[in-house]
């Protein structure tokens, strides 16, 4: 039997979409996460723009919630 099911596509978010995801944070907030938080997912750079993998951000949020039980991920 030949299983040719399509691979799931990755969903990427732009920088402004990531800022909206975390409650309208500033561009400086995102820059600080990228440079000073080693657990924050690093973007893929395409054409001089940052694209963040949504699955990696979901995993980061889950880990943040587990590490701080009563804190929000934002």
ABEGO torsion letter per residue (X at the ends): XBBABBBBBBBBBBAAAAAAAAGGBBAAAAAAAAAABAABBBBBBBGGBBBBBAAAAAAAAAAAAAABAABBAX
